[in-house]
Amino acid sequence: MIILCDTRETYPWKFDIYEGWYSKTEKIDAGDYVAVGHETSVVIERKASPSEIAVNLGQKSAVARFNREIVRAQKTFDKFIILCEFSLSDLYGYPKNLPDHVKAKLKEDGVKLRTTGAYLKKILDGLIEEYGITVIYAGSRDQAQDRAKAIFEKLEEEDLF
């Protein structure tokens, strides 16, 4: 199976570690990962941390931009999945669970952390309700990549019938 990875992914998953799987970098208009042969079925948007979700959803202008990405995805794909490399409890623990050195750097830069994990969850729940997207909290980077592989495998299995 060939998985397309968006050119803007800075730390992409490596599907080449699986026998018979290959990764290819290509621009994807919405989302981060798509399976070749299923370019209109499912797109996966990878989120590495609650901080990344906070950047995407912490301000009204960012929420509007993310909403536009979902709308773009819905024009092309049957399903938009946000696959998180962290757990739901990690999200709820934000920003208290940020490492001390990160908190110190943010404080030094004059950044005030007003967004909470509960607020981010509320925004995500609104996106689920409004757009019918799926959000998966995988718990870790490796578990998220394994979940992505399972999602893409399911697409292949459905094609067999």
Secondary structure, DSSP 8 states (H G I E B T S, - for coil): -EEEE-TT-SS---GGGSTT-EEEE---SSSSEEETT-TTTEEEEEE--HHHHHHHHSSHHHHHHHHHHHHHHHHH-SEEEEEESS-HHHHHTTTTTS-HHHHHHHHHTT------HHHHHHHHHHHHHHH--EEEE-SSHHHHHHHHHHHHHHHHHHHT-
